[in-house]
């Protein structure tokens, strides 16, 4: 049986390295999960390119 899993780290976005530190997972594992689509990612944007300011 598959169940959804939700984990809250208290930050909207974090780097792979930060995620590894908080989750206890290896950076390589996280990058593999991202490539397989298991973890969502959002490309970093600079404040100059962000139209929400």
Buried (B, 14 or more C-beta within 10 A) or exposed (E): EEEEEEEEEEEEEBEBEEBBEEBEBEEEEBBEBBEEEEBEEEEEEEEEEEEEE
